[in-house]
Amino acid sequence: MNNIPSVDLADFTSGDPKRKQKFVNEIGSAYEDIGFVALKNHFLDDALVDGLYKEVKSFFSLPVEIKQSYEIEGLGGQRGYVSFGKEHAKGKKEGDLKEFWHFGQVPTPDANLSEEYPENVTVNELSKFNETGMEAYRMLEKTGIYVLRALALYIGLDEHYFDYWASNGNSILRPIHYPPISKEPKGAVRAGAHGDINLITLLMGASSGGLQVLRKDGEWIDAIPNEDELVINVGDMLERHTNNKLCSTIHRVVNPPKEEWHKPRYSIPFFMHPRGDMKLNCMPECVDESNPKAYEDITAGEFLHQRLVEIGLIKK
């Protein structure tokens, strides 16, 4: 396998039981094998994607002092702007060569949450930035819930097992800017090798290549989706909840060849998190004699806090 498998969400939503089961089998086996798929026929349209990239590029081209005015202390980077080099991969001391923004959940009035989410930060200089970001947020969230429904069926659960936990969940939309590289980085890359924290990650097509996925045999392969596809991967929370049945694969964003250092890179991942009080205990359906329980019990909120400390966004 030299690229990640491609699946079609239209099979799942077709109303045809055979096509629906085909999608369940394909995405489930891909997530057991490599943890990544490219997904077509999602709920994002081209106009929304183009509009969001336009707004994101406009924001990151603002003067540094304006961007830094949106960096809110005390939130662990969970909303607003996070400046260049502040985040690093777990176990690395070098900061990643990126700056980014976070849009977060706006819960529905009937959400009945056990935690209070921070307010989103409004960018005053760009009238459509927040509106466009949140429209994309909703479409990615909708796509993610359908993917989780397929995975619930694959595991042997009720199709809607994840709906409550993922709806009004603590999900994050993260537009990222990797600026041009001006000098030889000392041990730093655009994004160090890591697994994602969350249930699943949905990645809109990046403006250039660089995303690589680590196969089980130790080989790095390029993840190259078609223009109309999202890259969707399993995160550590789902790996833990399924007792390693579905794998959270290590991935990275490598620096480009030197002749392309002058080019910036943009990408926009959606990190799908559940509500903080969701228990990530290993599912009984995924535990047996050959695959005993591998993890201690923990909630999603506790796990998230633990990992934000490890990657340098919050202090203990």
C-alpha positions as CSV (number, residue, x, y, z in Angstrom):
1,M,0.0,0.0,0.0
2,N,1.6,3.3,-1.2
3,N,-1.3,5.5,-0.4
4,I,-4.2,5.5,2.0
5,P,-7.5,3.7,1.1
6,S,-10.3,5.7,-0.5
7,V,-13.9,5.2,0.6
8,D,-17.2,6.8,-0.5
9,L,-19.7,8.1,2.1
10,A,-22.4,8.0,-0.5
11,D,-22.4,4.2,-0.1
12,F,-23.3,4.6,3.6
13,T,-26.0,7.2,3.0
14,S,-27.5,5.5,-0.2
15,G,-30.3,3.6,1.5
16,D,-29.0,0.4,0.0
17,P,-28.2,-2.1,2.8
18,K,-25.5,-3.8,0.7
19,R,-23.7,-0.5,-0.2
20,K,-24.0,0.6,3.4
21,Q,-22.4,-2.6,4.7
22,K,-19.7,-2.3,2.0
23,F,-18.7,1.1,3.4
24,V,-18.8,-0.2,7.0
25,N,-16.5,-3.1,6.1
26,E,-14.1,-0.9,4.0
27,I,-13.6,1.9,6.6
28,G,-13.5,-0.5,9.5
29,S,-10.8,-2.7,8.0
30,A,-8.8,0.3,6.8
31,Y,-8.9,1.7,10.4
32,E,-7.7,-1.7,11.7
33,D,-4.9,-1.8,9.2
34,I,-3.5,1.7,8.7
35,G,-5.8,4.1,10.7
36,F,-6.3,6.5,7.7
37,V,-8.8,6.8,4.8
38,A,-9.6,9.4,2.1
39,L,-13.3,10.0,2.1
40,K,-15.4,11.4,-0.8
41,N,-19.0,12.7,-1.0
42,H,-18.7,14.4,2.4
43,F,-20.8,17.4,3.4
44,L,-18.4,20.2,2.6
45,D,-18.9,21.9,-0.8
46,D,-16.1,23.5,-2.9
47,A,-17.4,27.0,-2.4
48,L,-17.2,26.7,1.4
49,V,-13.7,25.2,1.2
50,D,-12.5,28.0,-1.1
51,G,-14.2,30.6,1.1
52,L,-12.6,29.2,4.3
53,Y,-9.1,29.1,2.7
54,K,-9.5,32.7,1.6
55,E,-10.4,33.8,5.1
56,V,-7.6,31.8,6.7
57,K,-4.9,33.1,4.4
58,S,-6.2,36.7,5.1
59,F,-6.0,36.1,8.8
60,F,-2.4,34.7,8.8
61,S,-1.2,37.6,6.6
62,L,-2.3,40.1,9.3
63,P,0.5,41.8,11.2
64,V,2.0,39.7,14.0
65,E,0.9,42.2,16.7
66,I,-2.7,41.9,15.5
67,K,-2.6,38.1,15.5
68,Q,-1.0,38.1,18.9
69,S,-3.9,40.2,20.3
70,Y,-6.1,37.2,19.7
71,E,-3.8,34.9,21.8
72,I,-5.8,34.4,25.0
73,E,-3.9,33.5,28.2
74,G,-5.3,30.8,30.4
75,L,-7.2,28.8,27.7
76,G,-4.4,26.4,26.8
77,G,-4.7,27.4,23.2
78,Q,-8.2,26.0,23.0
79,R,-9.7,29.1,21.3
80,G,-8.2,31.9,19.2
81,Y,-4.6,32.2,18.0
82,V,-1.6,30.1,19.0
83,S,1.7,31.7,17.9
84,F,4.5,30.1,15.9
85,G,6.5,27.3,17.5
86,K,4.5,27.1,20.7
87,E,3.2,23.5,20.2
88,H,5.4,20.5,19.9
89,A,4.9,16.8,19.4
90,K,4.6,14.6,22.5
91,G,8.2,13.8,23.6
92,K,9.8,16.5,21.5
93,K,11.3,19.8,22.8
94,E,11.5,21.6,19.4
95,G,8.4,23.6,18.6
96,D,6.6,22.8,15.4
97,L,7.1,25.2,12.5
98,K,3.5,26.5,12.5
99,E,1.0,29.0,13.9
100,F,-2.7,28.2,14.1
101,W,-6.2,29.3,15.1
102,H,-8.9,27.4,17.0
103,F,-12.6,27.5,16.4
104,G,-14.5,25.6,19.1
105,Q,-18.0,24.2,19.8
106,V,-21.0,26.4,20.2
107,P,-23.4,24.1,22.1
108,T,-27.1,23.9,21.5
109,P,-29.4,25.3,24.2
110,D,-30.4,21.8,25.2
111,A,-26.8,20.4,25.4
112,N,-26.9,19.8,29.1
113,L,-23.1,19.7,29.3
114,S,-21.1,18.8,32.4
115,E,-18.4,21.4,31.5
116,E,-18.4,24.9,30.1
117,Y,-16.7,25.5,26.8
118,P,-14.7,28.8,26.3
119,E,-16.3,31.4,24.0
120,N,-14.9,31.6,20.5
121,V,-12.7,34.6,19.7
122,T,-14.0,37.1,17.1
123,V,-11.6,38.5,14.6
124,N,-12.6,42.1,14.1
125,E,-10.5,42.8,11.0
126,L,-12.2,40.1,8.9
127,S,-16.0,40.2,8.8
128,K,-16.6,36.7,7.3
129,F,-13.8,34.8,9.1
130,N,-15.8,33.5,12.1
131,E,-19.0,32.9,10.2
132,T,-17.2,30.9,7.4
133,G,-15.1,29.0,10.0
134,M,-18.2,27.9,12.0
135,E,-20.1,26.9,8.8
136,A,-17.2,24.6,7.9
137,Y,-17.1,23.4,11.5
138,R,-20.8,22.2,11.3
139,M,-20.3,20.4,8.0
140,L,-17.2,18.6,9.2
141,E,-19.0,17.7,12.5
142,K,-21.9,16.2,10.5
143,T,-19.5,14.2,8.3
144,G,-17.7,12.9,11.4
145,I,-20.9,11.7,13.0
146,Y,-21.7,9.6,10.0
147,V,-18.2,8.1,10.0
148,L,-18.6,7.3,13.7
149,R,-22.0,5.6,13.0
150,A,-20.3,3.3,10.5
151,L,-17.6,2.5,13.0
152,A,-20.2,1.7,15.7
153,L,-21.7,-0.8,13.3
154,Y,-18.3,-2.3,12.5
155,I,-17.6,-2.8,16.2
156,G,-21.0,-4.4,16.8
157,L,-22.6,-1.5,18.7
158,D,-25.9,0.4,18.0
159,E,-25.4,2.7,15.0
160,H,-26.1,5.8,17.0
161,Y,-23.8,4.9,20.0
162,F,-21.5,7.9,19.4
163,D,-24.2,10.5,18.4
164,Y,-24.8,11.9,21.9
165,W,-21.2,12.1,22.9
166,A,-20.0,13.6,19.6
167,S,-22.9,16.1,19.2
168,N,-22.0,19.2,21.3
169,G,-18.6,17.5,21.9
170,N,-15.5,19.5,22.6
171,S,-14.4,19.5,18.9
172,I,-11.8,21.9,17.4
173,L,-11.4,23.3,13.9
174,R,-7.8,24.3,13.5
175,P,-6.6,26.3,10.5
176,I,-2.8,26.0,10.4
177,H,-0.2,28.2,8.6
178,Y,3.3,26.8,8.0
179,P,5.3,29.8,7.0
180,P,8.1,29.7,4.4
181,I,11.3,28.3,5.9
182,S,14.0,30.9,5.9
183,K,16.9,28.9,7.4
184,E,17.9,25.3,8.2
185,P,15.6,24.2,11.0
186,K,17.5,22.7,13.9
187,G,15.7,19.4,14.5
188,A,12.3,21.0,13.8
189,V,9.7,20.0,11.2
190,R,6.4,21.4,10.3
191,A,4.6,18.9,12.5
192,G,6.6,16.3,14.4
193,A,5.6,12.6,14.4
194,H,2.5,12.2,16.6
195,G,-0.9,10.5,17.1
196,D,-4.0,12.7,17.4
197,I,-5.6,13.1,20.8
198,N,-9.3,12.9,19.8
199,L,-11.8,10.3,18.4
200,I,-11.3,11.0,14.7
201,T,-9.6,13.8,12.7
202,L,-11.1,15.1,9.4
203,L,-8.5,17.0,7.3
204,M,-9.4,19.3,4.5
205,G,-7.1,19.2,1.5
206,A,-3.9,21.0,2.3
207,S,-2.4,23.7,0.0
208,S,0.6,21.5,-0.6
209,G,1.9,18.0,0.3
210,G,4.0,16.9,3.3
211,L,1.6,14.7,5.2
212,Q,3.1,11.2,5.8
213,V,1.7,8.2,7.6
214,L,3.7,5.5,9.3
215,R,2.7,1.9,8.1
216,K,2.9,-1.0,10.5
217,D,6.0,-2.2,8.7
218,G,7.8,1.0,9.8
219,E,7.7,2.7,6.3
220,W,6.5,6.3,5.9
221,I,4.1,6.8,3.0
222,D,2.7,10.0,1.6
223,A,-1.1,10.6,2.2
224,I,-2.3,12.0,-1.1
225,P,-6.1,12.3,-1.3
226,N,-7.9,13.5,-4.4
227,E,-9.0,17.2,-4.4
228,D,-12.6,16.3,-3.5
229,E,-11.6,14.0,-0.6
230,L,-11.1,14.5,3.2
231,V,-8.3,12.6,5.0
232,I,-9.9,11.0,8.1
233,N,-7.9,9.2,10.7
234,V,-8.4,7.5,14.1
235,G,-7.3,9.4,17.2
236,D,-5.9,8.1,20.5
237,M,-9.2,8.4,22.3
238,L,-10.9,6.0,19.8
239,E,-7.9,3.6,19.8
240,R,-8.1,3.5,23.6
241,H,-11.9,3.1,23.7
242,T,-11.7,0.2,21.2
243,N,-8.8,-1.4,23.0
244,N,-6.5,-1.0,20.0
245,K,-8.9,-2.6,17.5
246,L,-8.9,0.6,15.6
247,C,-5.4,2.2,15.3
248,S,-4.3,5.7,15.9
249,T,-1.5,5.9,13.4
250,I,1.6,8.0,13.9
251,H,1.8,10.7,11.2
252,R,3.9,13.9,10.5
253,V,4.2,16.9,8.2
254,V,7.7,16.9,6.7
255,N,9.6,19.9,5.5
256,P,9.5,20.4,1.8
257,P,12.6,20.1,-0.5
258,K,14.9,23.1,-0.1
259,E,13.8,24.6,-3.5
260,E,10.3,24.9,-2.1
261,W,11.2,26.4,1.3
262,H,9.8,29.8,0.1
263,K,6.3,28.4,-0.2
264,P,3.9,28.6,2.7
265,R,1.6,25.6,3.5
266,Y,-2.0,25.8,4.9
267,S,-4.1,22.9,6.2
268,I,-7.3,22.8,8.2
269,P,-7.9,19.7,10.4
270,F,-11.1,19.2,12.4
271,F,-10.4,17.3,15.6
272,M,-13.5,15.5,16.7
273,H,-13.7,15.3,20.5
274,P,-16.6,13.9,22.6
275,R,-18.1,15.5,25.6
276,G,-15.6,15.6,28.5
277,D,-17.6,13.2,30.6
278,M,-17.5,10.4,28.0
279,K,-15.8,7.3,29.5
280,L,-13.0,6.0,27.3
281,N,-13.0,2.6,29.1
282,C,-12.1,-0.3,26.8
283,M,-15.3,-1.5,25.3
284,P,-16.3,-5.1,26.3
285,E,-16.9,-5.8,22.6
286,C,-13.1,-5.3,22.0
287,V,-11.8,-7.2,25.0
288,D,-11.1,-11.0,25.0
289,E,-8.5,-13.5,25.9
290,S,-6.3,-12.8,22.9
291,N,-6.8,-9.0,23.3
292,P,-7.0,-8.2,27.1
293,K,-7.8,-4.8,28.4
294,A,-4.8,-2.6,27.6
295,Y,-5.7,0.7,29.3
296,E,-6.9,2.1,32.7
297,D,-10.3,3.7,32.8
298,I,-10.3,7.5,32.1
299,T,-12.8,10.1,30.8
300,A,-12.2,12.1,27.6
301,G,-11.8,15.3,29.6
302,E,-9.1,13.8,31.9
303,F,-7.3,12.3,28.8
304,L,-7.4,15.6,27.0
305,H,-5.9,17.6,29.9
306,Q,-3.2,15.0,30.2
307,R,-2.2,15.3,26.6
308,L,-2.4,19.1,26.4
309,V,0.2,19.1,29.2
310,E,2.4,16.7,27.2
311,I,2.4,18.8,24.0
312,G,3.1,22.0,25.9
313,L,-0.1,23.9,25.5
314,I,-0.9,24.0,29.2
315,K,1.1,23.7,32.4
316,K,0.4,21.0,35.0
